Amino acid sequence: MLNYDFSASLNSLLTDTDFIYTAMTNGAININKGMTKRLNRLSGYGIELRPIEESDLEQLLEWRNRHDIRIMMKNQGLISFDSHVAWFKALGTKSTQQHFAIDYKSTLIGSANVSLIESTSDSTQMQFEPGLYIGHEGYKGNIVAFAPSLVLNDYCFDYLGAKRLVATVLLQNKAAIAYNTKLGYQAMSEQCTEGEKEWLIMGLQKQEYQHATKMIRGFLSR
């Protein structure tokens, strides 16, 4: 754990990290092309996003099936180990998605992903949907929980050329909405899908993101 003398403002950030933030593509947007370039390893602020390995599967599945995590996902059902393995084996075929293991100090603490949800032939309207969850109990409510989002968002804007990032969050998940707001996301629209569940669609552009995360970056860079 990191020990900082946090200001009252940063203490509110830490409260907002005690949540599950998961990205779900809604399937309603046409994808004209895949992710034509990608990096397999990303790092910054003391964390590393790396390819998921077979040795990670048991722990990731345990976290993914944990009640507090899966109830915030679009697919809230329990996943079998066989299905999990099949998903892992298919990762290399997904041209519009990337999935990462999140390591902090060489310890697996969660999982992250990014999906291309919209693009045009001239790449001027590329939109991506990032998502993550922190499964390691030692880092819930910790400033470290912001680091994977910063690294992933920087990757989307600076390397993949994203015009906008989109987050789809359960309307009842107030902590995730507050967390996204701290990153600069703004509400775009609400939609009701899959029965009575309501989802909030939030959008993020680079300028707002850079402005909103100055303080977080400063603390994580210490």
C-alpha angles and dihedrals in degrees: 000000000000119000116211134160092239124199119232089259093055091046087062089054091054092051089055093055092067092091144078116259113191130172119219123184107223095214093229098103122082117234113210098185141002131250100291095192132027144163120228096206129041128178141177143125091035097303134100129210107204138165114287111253130206090250089061096057101086094050095043091050091050090054094042092053094046110117098235091053104041096047088067093053129087090236102051097172125111113263121221121228091243091055090047092053091048090052090050093050091051096052093096092058096056107103095179099044141060126191126196140186112229115226126187116185088347091304123119109239105162150319135274135190142179128201131194105229102171137014141158129215092257093047093235096123103040111153126185134190114214124191142171146169130207108218100172108097091213092069103043108114090016127124087236088074089074094055098077091051092051093049093045095045092048088052092051095048102035103033108021093040098234116187092195139001120219130202125193111202134175106256090230092055095093094165092057091047090051091047092051090048089055087056091053101262118149128201113261105174145325126240134182115220138161100025117311098343114122122206130198116216112211128186133204131194125193100250094051090045094053092048095046096049101049094104095044091050091050094055094043091051094058 
